[in-house]
Amino acid sequence: MAGGFAVPVSLISFVIFHAGYWLGSGIMLPISTAMMADISEIHLLQTGENKDGEYSSVFSLAMRLAISFSLIVSGYLPELGRLQGLGGD
């Protein structure tokens, strides 16, 4: 390229996925935990039954499944790039 430089696809994808990570961690995590506490309190007031542990255990399971899935996907993405000829090898 005359007078410019090429931006690697990996840099662009890193910026997009990093922004998505912080969207999930920085915004959605506090909102969802606050909503879980509100729902638990409403349920306690309506029924007299405390279900804090049940709500938090389901939330914890969902977070662990999401983290596991993202680690699996991020582990296979470099191999997929190499198979399509996008890698540096």
C-alpha positions as CSV (number, residue, x, y, z in Angstrom):
1,M,0.0,0.0,0.0
2,A,1.3,3.4,-0.9
3,G,1.3,5.8,2.0
4,G,-0.7,3.6,4.4
5,F,-0.6,0.4,6.4
6,A,-2.7,-2.7,6.6
7,V,-4.6,-3.4,9.8
8,P,-4.6,-7.1,10.6
9,V,-7.9,-8.9,10.9
10,S,-6.8,-10.2,14.3
11,L,-6.5,-6.7,15.7
12,I,-10.0,-5.8,14.5
13,S,-11.5,-8.9,15.9
14,F,-9.7,-8.4,19.2
15,V,-11.0,-4.9,19.5
16,I,-14.6,-6.0,18.7
17,F,-14.5,-9.0,21.1
18,H,-12.8,-7.0,23.8
19,A,-15.5,-4.4,23.7
20,G,-18.1,-7.1,23.8
21,Y,-16.4,-8.6,26.9
22,W,-16.5,-5.3,28.7
23,L,-20.1,-4.8,27.7
24,G,-20.9,-8.1,29.3
25,S,-18.7,-7.7,32.4
26,G,-19.0,-4.0,33.0
27,I,-22.6,-3.4,32.3
28,M,-24.6,-6.6,32.2
29,L,-23.1,-8.4,35.2
30,P,-24.0,-5.7,37.8
31,I,-27.4,-5.2,36.2
32,S,-28.3,-8.9,36.2
33,T,-27.1,-9.4,39.8
34,A,-29.2,-6.4,40.9
35,M,-32.2,-7.7,39.1
36,M,-31.7,-11.2,40.7
37,A,-31.7,-9.5,44.1
38,D,-34.9,-7.6,43.3
39,I,-36.7,-10.7,42.0
40,S,-35.7,-12.6,45.1
41,E,-37.0,-9.9,47.3
42,I,-40.3,-9.6,45.4
43,H,-40.7,-13.4,45.7
44,L,-40.0,-13.3,49.4
45,L,-42.6,-10.5,49.9
46,Q,-45.3,-12.4,47.9
47,T,-44.8,-15.9,49.2
48,G,-42.7,-15.6,52.4
49,E,-40.3,-18.1,50.9
50,N,-36.6,-17.1,50.6
51,K,-35.1,-18.4,47.4
52,D,-31.8,-16.4,47.3
53,G,-29.7,-19.5,47.0
54,E,-31.7,-21.0,44.2
55,Y,-31.5,-17.8,42.1
56,S,-27.8,-17.3,42.7
57,S,-27.0,-21.0,41.9
58,V,-28.8,-20.8,38.6
59,F,-27.1,-17.5,37.8
60,S,-23.7,-19.0,38.8
61,L,-24.3,-22.1,36.6
62,A,-25.3,-19.9,33.6
63,M,-22.2,-17.7,34.0
64,R,-19.9,-20.8,34.2
65,L,-21.5,-22.3,31.1
66,A,-21.1,-19.0,29.2
67,I,-17.4,-18.8,30.3
68,S,-16.8,-22.4,29.2
69,F,-18.4,-21.9,25.9
70,S,-16.4,-18.7,25.2
71,L,-13.2,-20.5,26.1
72,I,-14.0,-23.4,23.7
73,V,-14.8,-21.0,20.9
74,S,-11.7,-18.9,21.5
75,G,-9.6,-22.0,21.5
76,Y,-10.9,-23.1,18.1
77,L,-10.8,-19.8,16.4
78,P,-7.0,-19.7,15.7
79,E,-7.2,-23.3,14.3
80,L,-10.1,-22.3,12.1
81,G,-8.1,-19.3,10.8
82,R,-5.2,-21.6,10.0
83,L,-7.5,-24.0,8.1
84,Q,-8.8,-21.1,6.0
85,G,-5.3,-19.8,5.2
86,L,-5.5,-16.7,7.4
87,G,-2.7,-17.7,9.7
88,G,0.9,-16.5,9.5
89,D,2.3,-20.1,9.0
